[in-house]
Amino acid sequence: MKTIVRHFLCKEDEATLSTSKNMWMEDKENHIYCSGYWKVTKNDADALIGGKIFFHRTKEDKSYFGGEILSYSFKDDNPENRIIFKFKAEVEARGRKWEGKTEPVSRRMDSGNVEVEL
């Protein structure tokens, strides 16, 4: 089955050295997280609903976290602002190699939308 996925570089928060920057838990019981302030077009965000999101420390490292994208919103509810993804964390999202573009798509490194066989 083909699925749209996107990989992001999401580094550790230097203050805590354990949590990721721009990621927070929304619903602990259901393993729902948010990650935000990504520069992604609305069309790309729409295409990612039901797809997968993967987070890496570097492009060379396999993914350390991710899951199924449930929805997205805009920072401060303003469509001119960056995207916040809501996703359900999945164990299977760990250990995936980087797929897609390796050059910066935006100021923050991401792969762009990629259609893959899962």
Buried (B, 14 or more C-beta within 10 A) or exposed (E): EEBBBBBBBBBEEEEEEEEBBBBEEEEEEEBBBBBBEBEBEEEBBEBBBEBBBBBBBEBEEEBBBBBBBBBBBBBEEEEEBBBBBBBBBBEEBBEBEBBBBEEEBEEBBBBBBBEBEE
